[in-house]
C-alpha cells in the first residue's frame, strides 16, 4: 500500500489544480451504483451492507484522491463483524481482476490516535488494483453490528456524480414494534419510493456532485438525503450538563475574567484548542459517550464528548448552559441584567446574543469616541483598523470566488457603527482615504460607508450594513451583487492619515 505516496501526490497536485478544480472535478469519476442496505435482525443485530460501483475517468481519480484508489472501512471489532462480499476491478476490456488478499490491511484509524479508549477501533484499507482509465471498481461488504439502536442521515450526493443510489431498510417482524422513523427529501433530485417487499426502498438517479464552495448551507438543505432511526437511545445529549469536575476547578479559576462574555468564551476556547478531537462516528462506540470527567482527564474525545465537557465546565463556572446540537445556550446575569447567548462549541466563533424567544438577535448599534491607535505605514502615513464588535457579521472575502453556482448561507444583520476618532494634534493630520458610498441591492440589503474629516480635525466614521436575505440564502443570481457589497464592507474598515507640516488644527 502506497497511502503516503498517494497523499503526497494529492498535495502536490492540489497547488497546481486548485484554481480550476471546481470545473474538472465532475469529470474525474462517477458512481454507476451505490447501495446501502440496513437489515434489522431477530437476534438483536443489524446488518449494514454497502456496495459501490465506481468508474474512474481521469488520472486524478486514481492518484489524487485516497478515497478512489483506496477504500477505508471503519469498524469496531468489539461490536462489529466485517465481511468483504466482493472486491474486484473490471478493466476497460471487460476482464475482471480480483483484489488480492494482501490488499486488505487493518490499521488504527488516524482519528483514533492519542486516545486510549478508542484504540480498539479499526480501519480496513482496501487497496484497489488494476486501476486504469474507464475501469470500474466494485466493492461490496457487510458490517454486522450488535446494537438495538440505529440513527443515520445519509447524504446521497457524493463528490462525483452518482447514476443510481439505492437506500434499503428491512426490519424483522419481531422488531417492528420498536420506534422506527424513516424520511427522505430529494431537494429537487429524482428520488422515488418503491413498494417491492422491502420495509423501505428509496432510489435516486442522476445525482450531481456536491459543491466545493465555502459558506454553503447545511447539506440537508442542498442535497438529496435519507434519515433512518430505529430503537431507543438511552443517553441524552443533556445528561451530563450539570456534572461537577473537581479536577477542573483550578482551570476554571485560571480562565476567569470579570467580563462574563469573555469568561465563557475562554472556557469554550480551552476545550476547542486543548482537548484532542477524535472524529469518529458515534455508531462505532455503540452510541455511548464519555462523561465530561473522563474527557477532561484523558484530554481527548469525540466532538460530542467535547461539547458535553464544555457545557459542564460552563455550568460549573456559574453560567446556566444548555446543550443544543452543536451549540450551547448560555444565560448570565451581569449588573443585575439577564442576558442569553448562543455559543458555538465546534469552533471559536464569537457568541451571539439571543432574544427571549430564542431567535437570533442581529442588531448592533455602536456610537463611540476613539483615540487614534494606528500603526506606521512608512514615511508620514499611519493606518488604524476599526474595532470589531462581538457578534458582528464577518465573512472572508478571499473565499468568495468571482462567480458561483452554489447558494451561499448568510446571517441577516442590521449593524450601525458611528465612531469619532481623535487624532494626534501635532503635527497636523490629514485623512487620506475619505469615502462616501451608499446603495441598496434588491433582495440582499443596504450598505452605507462614510469616512470624512471634520473641520476641527476629528475623523467621523459611519458604517452601516443591513442584510435581509430570504431564508438566509444568497442565490447564485444574487451572488455577484452580494460579493460586491462584501468587498466594499471589508475594504473600507480602516482609516489612513498622513502628517502635514504646519500649525496644528485648533478645536472649536
C-alpha positions as CSV (number, residue, x, y, z in Angstrom):
1,X,0.0,0.0,0.0
2,X,1.4,3.4,-1.0
3,X,-1.0,5.5,1.0
4,X,1.7,8.0,2.0
5,X,2.7,8.4,-1.7
6,X,-0.9,8.9,-2.7
7,X,-1.4,11.6,-0.1
8,X,1.9,13.4,-1.1
9,X,0.8,13.3,-4.8
10,X,-2.5,14.8,-3.8
11,X,-0.8,17.7,-2.0
12,X,1.5,18.3,-5.0
13,X,-1.3,18.3,-7.5
14,X,-3.6,20.5,-5.3
15,X,-1.4,23.5,-5.6
16,X,-1.4,23.2,-9.4
17,X,-5.1,22.4,-9.8
18,X,-6.9,24.3,-7.0
19,X,-7.8,27.3,-9.2
20,X,-9.8,25.1,-11.6
21,X,-10.8,22.1,-9.5
22,X,-14.4,23.1,-9.5
23,X,-14.6,22.8,-13.2
24,X,-12.8,19.4,-13.7
25,X,-13.8,17.6,-10.6
26,X,-17.0,16.2,-12.1
27,X,-15.1,14.5,-14.9
28,X,-12.7,12.5,-12.6
29,X,-15.0,9.7,-11.7
30,X,-18.7,8.7,-11.4
31,X,-20.6,6.2,-9.4
32,X,-22.6,3.8,-11.5
33,X,-24.2,2.5,-8.3
34,X,-24.2,3.0,-4.6
35,X,-26.4,0.8,-2.5
36,X,-26.8,0.9,1.3
37,X,-29.0,-1.8,2.9
38,X,-29.9,-1.9,6.6
39,X,-31.3,-5.2,7.9
40,X,-32.6,-5.4,11.5
41,X,-32.4,-9.0,12.6
42,X,-34.4,-11.0,15.1
43,X,-31.2,-11.7,17.2
44,X,-30.5,-8.1,18.1
45,X,-28.0,-7.4,15.4
46,X,-28.2,-5.0,12.4
47,X,-26.6,-5.8,9.1
48,X,-25.2,-2.8,7.2
49,X,-24.4,-3.8,3.6
50,X,-22.7,-1.3,1.3
51,X,-22.0,-1.7,-2.4
52,X,-20.3,0.7,-4.7
53,X,-19.5,0.5,-8.4
54,X,-17.2,3.4,-9.3
55,X,-15.9,4.3,-12.7
56,X,-12.6,6.1,-12.9
57,X,-12.4,8.6,-15.8
58,X,-9.2,10.5,-15.3
59,X,-5.8,10.0,-13.7
60,X,-6.6,12.3,-10.8
61,X,-9.2,9.8,-9.6
62,X,-6.5,7.2,-9.4
63,X,-3.7,9.3,-7.8
64,X,-5.1,12.4,-6.2
65,X,-7.9,11.0,-4.1
66,X,-7.2,8.4,-1.5
67,X,-10.9,7.5,-1.4
68,X,-10.9,6.5,-5.0
69,X,-7.7,4.4,-5.3
70,X,-8.4,3.0,-1.8
71,X,-11.4,2.5,0.4
72,X,-11.3,2.9,4.1
73,X,-13.9,1.0,6.2
74,X,-14.2,1.9,9.8
75,X,-15.5,-0.7,12.2
76,X,-15.3,-1.7,15.9
77,X,-14.4,-5.4,16.5
78,X,-16.0,-5.1,19.9
79,X,-19.4,-4.8,18.4
80,X,-18.9,-5.3,14.6
81,X,-18.1,-8.2,12.3
82,X,-16.8,-7.1,9.0
83,X,-17.2,-9.3,5.9
84,X,-16.0,-8.5,2.4
85,X,-18.5,-9.9,0.0
86,X,-16.9,-8.8,-3.3
87,X,-13.9,-6.8,-4.3
88,X,-12.6,-6.6,-7.8
89,X,-11.9,-4.3,-10.7
90,X,-13.5,-4.5,-14.2
91,X,-10.9,-3.3,-16.7
92,X,-11.8,-1.4,-19.8
93,X,-11.5,-4.6,-21.9
94,X,-14.1,-6.3,-19.7
95,X,-11.7,-8.5,-17.8
96,X,-12.1,-8.9,-14.1
97,X,-9.2,-8.6,-11.6
98,X,-9.8,-9.8,-8.1
99,X,-8.4,-7.8,-5.2
100,X,-5.6,-9.9,-3.8
101,X,-5.5,-10.9,-0.1
102,X,-2.6,-8.7,0.7
103,X,-4.5,-5.6,-0.4
104,X,-6.7,-5.8,2.7
105,X,-4.9,-4.1,5.6
106,X,-6.3,-3.4,9.1
107,X,-4.8,-0.4,10.9
108,X,-5.6,2.0,13.7
109,X,-7.5,5.0,12.2
110,X,-5.6,8.2,12.4
111,X,-8.6,9.9,14.1
112,X,-8.3,7.4,17.0
113,X,-4.7,8.2,17.8
114,X,-3.8,9.8,21.2
115,X,-7.0,8.5,22.9
116,X,-6.6,5.1,24.6
117,X,-10.3,4.3,24.8
118,X,-10.6,4.3,21.0
119,X,-7.6,2.1,20.3
120,X,-9.8,-0.9,19.7
121,X,-11.4,0.6,16.6
122,X,-10.0,-0.5,13.3
123,X,-9.8,0.8,9.7
124,X,-9.9,-1.8,6.9
125,X,-8.0,-0.4,4.0
126,X,-8.9,-1.9,0.6
127,X,-6.2,-1.1,-1.9
128,X,-7.8,-1.4,-5.3
129,X,-5.8,-3.0,-8.1
130,X,-5.6,-2.9,-11.9
131,X,-6.7,0.7,-12.0
132,X,-6.8,2.4,-15.4
133,X,-8.9,4.9,-17.3
134,X,-12.6,3.7,-17.6
135,X,-12.1,0.8,-15.2
136,X,-14.9,0.1,-12.7
137,X,-14.1,-0.6,-9.0
138,X,-16.6,-2.9,-7.4
139,X,-16.7,-3.3,-3.6
140,X,-19.4,-5.0,-1.5
141,X,-19.1,-5.5,2.2
142,X,-21.3,-6.1,5.3
143,X,-20.9,-5.0,8.8
144,X,-23.0,-7.0,11.3
145,X,-23.3,-4.8,14.4
146,X,-24.6,-5.7,17.9
147,X,-26.9,-2.9,18.6
148,X,-30.6,-2.1,19.4
149,X,-30.3,1.4,18.1
150,X,-29.6,2.9,14.7
151,X,-29.6,6.6,13.7
152,X,-28.3,7.6,10.3
153,X,-28.6,10.5,8.0
154,X,-27.3,9.7,4.5
155,X,-26.4,12.4,2.1
156,X,-27.0,10.8,-1.3
157,X,-25.0,13.2,-3.4
158,X,-21.2,12.5,-3.5
159,X,-18.1,14.3,-4.5
160,X,-18.6,13.0,-8.1
161,X,-21.9,12.3,-9.9
162,X,-24.0,9.2,-9.0
163,X,-26.1,7.5,-11.6
164,X,-28.1,5.4,-9.1
165,X,-28.3,5.4,-5.3
166,X,-30.4,2.9,-3.5
167,X,-31.2,3.0,0.2
168,X,-33.0,0.0,1.6
169,X,-34.3,-1.0,5.0
170,X,-35.6,-4.4,6.1
171,X,-36.9,-4.9,9.6
172,X,-37.7,-8.3,11.1
173,X,-41.4,-8.7,12.1
174,X,-40.4,-9.3,15.8
175,X,-38.6,-5.9,15.8
176,X,-41.3,-3.8,14.0
177,X,-42.9,-2.7,17.4
178,X,-39.7,-0.7,18.1
179,X,-39.6,3.0,17.5
180,X,-38.9,3.5,13.8
181,X,-38.5,6.7,11.8
182,X,-37.9,7.0,8.1
183,X,-37.9,10.1,5.9
184,X,-36.3,11.3,2.7
185,X,-36.0,14.6,0.8
186,X,-34.9,14.8,-2.9
187,X,-34.3,18.5,-2.8
188,X,-35.1,18.6,-6.5
189,X,-33.3,15.4,-7.4
190,X,-35.1,12.4,-9.0
191,X,-35.9,10.3,-6.0
192,X,-38.8,7.7,-5.7
193,X,-40.0,5.2,-3.2
194,X,-40.5,1.6,-4.3
195,X,-43.1,-0.8,-2.9
196,X,-41.3,-4.1,-3.7
197,X,-41.4,-6.1,-0.5
198,X,-38.7,-4.2,1.5
199,X,-39.7,-2.2,4.5
200,X,-38.4,0.9,2.9
201,X,-36.7,1.3,-0.5
202,X,-35.6,4.6,-2.0
203,X,-34.0,5.1,-5.4
204,X,-32.3,8.3,-6.5
205,X,-30.9,8.7,-10.1
206,X,-28.6,11.1,-11.8
207,X,-27.4,12.9,-8.7
208,X,-25.0,15.7,-9.4
209,X,-21.8,16.0,-7.5
210,X,-21.6,18.1,-4.3
211,X,-20.4,21.6,-4.3
212,X,-16.9,22.6,-3.2
213,X,-17.6,26.2,-2.4
214,X,-17.3,27.9,1.0
215,X,-20.2,29.2,3.2
216,X,-22.6,26.5,2.0
217,X,-26.0,25.9,3.6
218,X,-26.3,22.6,5.6
219,X,-26.1,19.6,3.4
220,X,-29.7,18.7,4.2
221,X,-30.8,21.9,2.6
222,X,-28.8,21.3,-0.6
223,X,-28.8,17.6,-1.4
224,X,-31.0,14.6,-1.5
225,X,-30.9,12.7,1.8
226,X,-32.4,9.9,3.8
227,X,-32.9,9.7,7.6
228,X,-33.5,6.4,9.3
229,X,-33.8,5.8,13.1
230,X,-34.5,2.5,14.8
231,X,-34.8,1.7,18.5
232,X,-34.3,3.9,21.6
233,X,-31.2,5.8,22.6
234,X,-30.6,5.6,26.3
235,X,-28.2,8.5,26.7
236,X,-29.5,12.0,26.1
237,X,-27.2,14.9,24.9
238,X,-28.0,16.9,28.0
239,X,-27.5,14.0,30.5
240,X,-24.1,15.5,31.7
241,X,-24.9,19.2,31.6
242,X,-24.6,19.7,35.3
243,X,-21.8,17.2,36.1
244,X,-19.2,18.6,38.5
245,X,-15.4,18.2,37.8
246,X,-13.4,18.9,40.9
247,X,-10.2,18.3,38.9
248,X,-11.1,21.3,36.7
249,X,-11.5,23.8,39.5
250,X,-8.0,25.3,39.1
251,X,-8.5,25.6,35.3
252,X,-11.8,27.4,35.8
253,X,-10.1,29.8,38.2
254,X,-7.3,30.4,35.7
255,X,-9.7,31.2,32.9
256,X,-11.7,33.7,35.0
257,X,-12.5,37.2,33.5
258,X,-14.6,39.9,35.0
259,X,-16.2,40.3,31.6
260,X,-18.6,37.4,31.7
261,X,-18.9,37.0,27.9
262,X,-15.1,36.8,27.7
263,X,-15.1,34.3,30.5
264,X,-17.5,31.9,28.9
265,X,-15.6,32.3,25.6
266,X,-12.3,31.4,27.3
267,X,-13.8,28.2,28.7
268,X,-15.1,27.2,25.3
269,X,-11.9,28.1,23.6
270,X,-9.9,26.0,26.1
271,X,-11.9,22.9,25.1
272,X,-11.7,23.6,21.4
273,X,-7.9,24.2,21.5
274,X,-6.6,21.8,24.1
275,X,-8.8,18.7,24.2
276,X,-7.7,16.4,21.3
277,X,-10.5,15.8,18.8
278,X,-11.2,12.2,17.7
279,X,-13.5,12.5,14.7
280,X,-15.2,9.1,14.8
281,X,-18.9,8.3,14.1
282,X,-20.9,7.7,17.3
283,X,-22.2,4.4,16.0
284,X,-18.6,3.0,16.3
285,X,-18.9,3.4,20.1
286,X,-22.4,1.9,20.2
287,X,-23.7,5.4,20.7
288,X,-22.1,5.5,24.1
289,X,-20.4,8.7,25.3
290,X,-17.7,9.6,27.7
291,X,-18.6,11.6,30.8
292,X,-17.2,15.1,31.0
293,X,-14.8,14.0,33.7
294,X,-13.5,11.2,31.5
295,X,-13.0,13.5,28.6
296,X,-11.2,16.1,30.8
297,X,-8.9,13.5,32.5
298,X,-8.0,11.8,29.2
299,X,-7.7,15.1,27.3
300,X,-9.4,13.6,24.3
301,X,-12.8,12.8,22.9
302,X,-15.3,12.9,20.0
303,X,-16.8,16.2,19.0
304,X,-19.9,15.2,21.0
305,X,-17.7,14.4,24.1
306,X,-16.1,17.8,23.8
307,X,-19.4,19.6,23.6
308,X,-20.6,17.9,26.7
309,X,-17.4,18.8,28.6
310,X,-17.7,22.5,27.5
311,X,-21.3,22.7,28.8
312,X,-20.4,21.0,32.1
313,X,-17.5,23.5,32.6
314,X,-19.7,26.5,31.8
315,X,-22.3,25.4,34.4
316,X,-19.5,24.7,37.0
317,X,-18.2,28.2,36.4
318,X,-21.6,29.7,37.4
319,X,-23.3,30.1,34.0
320,X,-26.6,28.4,33.1
321,X,-25.7,26.5,30.0
322,X,-27.8,24.0,28.0
323,X,-26.5,21.8,25.1
324,X,-28.4,22.3,21.9
325,X,-26.9,20.4,18.9
326,X,-23.5,21.9,18.1
327,X,-24.1,25.0,20.3
328,X,-24.8,25.9,23.9
329,X,-27.5,28.3,25.1
330,X,-25.8,30.3,27.9
331,X,-27.6,32.6,30.3
332,X,-25.7,35.0,32.6
333,X,-26.5,37.9,34.9
334,X,-24.4,41.0,34.6
335,X,-25.0,44.1,36.7
336,X,-28.5,42.8,37.5
337,X,-29.4,42.3,33.9
338,X,-30.0,38.8,32.5
339,X,-28.6,38.1,29.1
340,X,-28.5,35.0,26.9
341,X,-26.1,33.9,24.2
342,X,-25.7,31.1,21.7
343,X,-22.2,29.8,21.8
344,X,-20.7,27.6,19.1
345,X,-19.0,24.6,20.6
346,X,-17.3,23.3,17.4
347,X,-15.2,26.4,16.7
348,X,-14.2,29.7,18.2
349,X,-16.9,31.8,16.7
350,X,-18.0,34.8,18.7
351,X,-21.0,34.3,21.0
352,X,-24.2,35.7,19.5
353,X,-26.9,37.3,21.7
354,X,-30.3,35.7,21.5
355,X,-33.8,37.0,22.4
356,X,-36.1,35.6,24.9
357,X,-37.9,33.6,22.2
358,X,-34.5,32.1,21.2
359,X,-34.3,33.8,17.9
360,X,-31.0,35.2,16.7
361,X,-30.6,38.9,17.5
362,X,-28.9,40.5,14.5
363,X,-28.9,44.2,15.6
364,X,-25.7,46.1,16.7
365,X,-25.8,49.8,17.3
366,X,-22.5,51.5,18.4
367,X,-21.8,55.2,18.9
368,X,-18.3,55.6,20.3
369,X,-15.4,58.1,20.6
370,X,-12.0,56.6,19.8
371,X,-8.4,57.7,20.4
372,X,-6.2,57.2,17.4
373,X,-4.3,53.9,17.7
374,X,-2.8,53.4,14.3
375,X,0.4,51.7,13.0
376,X,3.0,53.3,10.8
377,X,2.9,52.5,7.1
378,X,6.2,54.3,6.5
379,X,7.0,57.9,5.7
380,X,4.3,60.0,7.2
381,X,1.4,57.6,6.9
382,X,-0.4,55.8,9.6
383,X,-3.3,53.3,9.5
384,X,-5.9,52.4,12.1
385,X,-8.2,49.4,11.8
386,X,-11.7,50.0,13.1
387,X,-12.7,47.8,16.1
388,X,-14.7,44.6,15.7
389,X,-17.7,44.1,17.9
390,X,-18.7,40.7,19.4
391,X,-21.3,39.0,17.2
392,X,-20.6,41.3,14.2
393,X,-21.0,39.9,10.8
394,X,-17.8,38.5,9.3
395,X,-17.0,36.8,6.0
396,X,-13.6,36.1,4.4
397,X,-13.8,37.9,1.1
398,X,-10.8,35.8,-0.2
399,X,-13.1,32.8,-0.1
400,X,-15.7,34.3,-2.4
401,X,-14.8,33.4,-6.0
402,X,-15.7,35.8,-8.8
403,X,-18.6,33.5,-9.9
404,X,-20.5,30.9,-8.1
405,X,-23.2,28.3,-8.9
406,X,-23.9,27.2,-5.3
407,X,-26.2,29.0,-2.9
408,X,-24.5,30.8,0.0
409,X,-25.5,30.7,3.6
410,X,-25.6,34.1,5.3
411,X,-26.9,35.5,8.6
412,X,-29.2,38.5,8.3
413,X,-27.9,41.5,10.3
414,X,-28.6,45.2,11.0
415,X,-25.4,46.8,12.1
416,X,-24.8,50.5,12.7
417,X,-21.4,52.0,13.8
418,X,-20.6,55.6,14.4
419,X,-17.1,56.4,15.5
420,X,-15.5,59.8,16.2
421,X,-11.7,59.4,16.1
422,X,-9.4,61.9,17.9
423,X,-6.1,62.1,16.0
424,X,-2.8,63.5,17.4
425,X,-2.8,67.3,17.2
426,X,0.8,67.9,16.3
427,X,1.8,67.8,13.5
428,X,-1.4,68.3,11.6
429,X,-3.1,65.1,10.4
430,X,-4.9,64.8,7.1
431,X,-7.3,62.0,6.2
432,X,-6.0,60.1,3.1
433,X,-9.0,57.9,2.2
434,X,-12.3,59.7,2.5
435,X,-15.2,57.6,1.3
436,X,-18.9,58.1,0.9
437,X,-20.9,55.3,-0.6
438,X,-24.5,54.1,-0.1
439,X,-26.5,51.7,-2.2
440,X,-29.2,49.0,-1.9
441,X,-29.3,45.7,-3.7
442,X,-32.8,44.2,-4.1
443,X,-33.3,41.0,-2.1
444,X,-29.9,41.4,-0.3
445,X,-29.7,44.6,1.7
446,X,-28.2,48.1,2.1
447,X,-24.8,49.4,2.8
448,X,-23.6,52.8,3.8
449,X,-20.0,53.9,4.5
450,X,-18.9,57.5,5.1
451,X,-15.4,58.3,6.3
452,X,-14.6,62.1,6.5
453,X,-12.6,64.6,8.3
454,X,-14.4,67.4,10.2
455,X,-13.3,71.0,10.3
456,X,-11.9,70.5,13.8
457,X,-9.6,67.7,12.7
458,X,-11.7,64.8,14.1
459,X,-12.4,61.9,11.8
460,X,-16.1,60.9,11.5
461,X,-16.8,57.3,10.6
462,X,-20.2,55.9,9.7
463,X,-20.6,52.2,8.7
464,X,-24.0,50.6,8.3
465,X,-24.9,47.2,6.9
466,X,-28.3,45.6,6.7
467,X,-28.8,42.1,5.2
468,X,-32.3,40.8,4.7
469,X,-31.9,37.7,2.5
470,X,-34.8,35.4,2.2
471,X,-34.3,32.2,4.2
472,X,-30.7,33.3,4.9
473,X,-29.7,32.0,1.4
474,X,-28.0,34.1,-1.2
475,X,-28.9,32.6,-4.6
476,X,-26.4,32.3,-7.5
477,X,-28.4,35.1,-9.2
478,X,-27.8,37.4,-6.2
479,X,-24.3,36.3,-5.7
480,X,-22.5,39.0,-7.8
481,X,-24.2,41.8,-6.0
482,X,-23.7,40.2,-2.6
483,X,-19.9,39.8,-3.3
484,X,-19.6,43.4,-4.3
485,X,-21.3,44.5,-1.1
486,X,-18.9,42.3,1.0
487,X,-15.9,43.7,-0.9
488,X,-16.9,47.2,0.0
489,X,-17.7,46.3,3.6
490,X,-14.3,44.6,4.1
491,X,-12.3,47.1,2.2
492,X,-13.4,50.3,4.0
493,X,-12.9,49.1,7.6
494,X,-9.8,51.2,8.3
495,X,-8.6,54.9,8.3
496,X,-5.4,56.2,6.9
497,X,-3.9,59.6,7.8
498,X,-0.7,61.4,6.9
499,X,1.2,64.0,8.8
500,X,1.4,67.5,7.3
501,X,3.7,70.4,8.2
502,X,2.1,73.5,9.6
503,X,0.3,74.6,12.6
504,X,-1.9,72.2,14.5
505,X,-5.7,72.3,13.9
506,X,-7.4,74.3,16.7
507,X,-10.5,72.9,18.3
508,X,-13.8,74.8,18.1
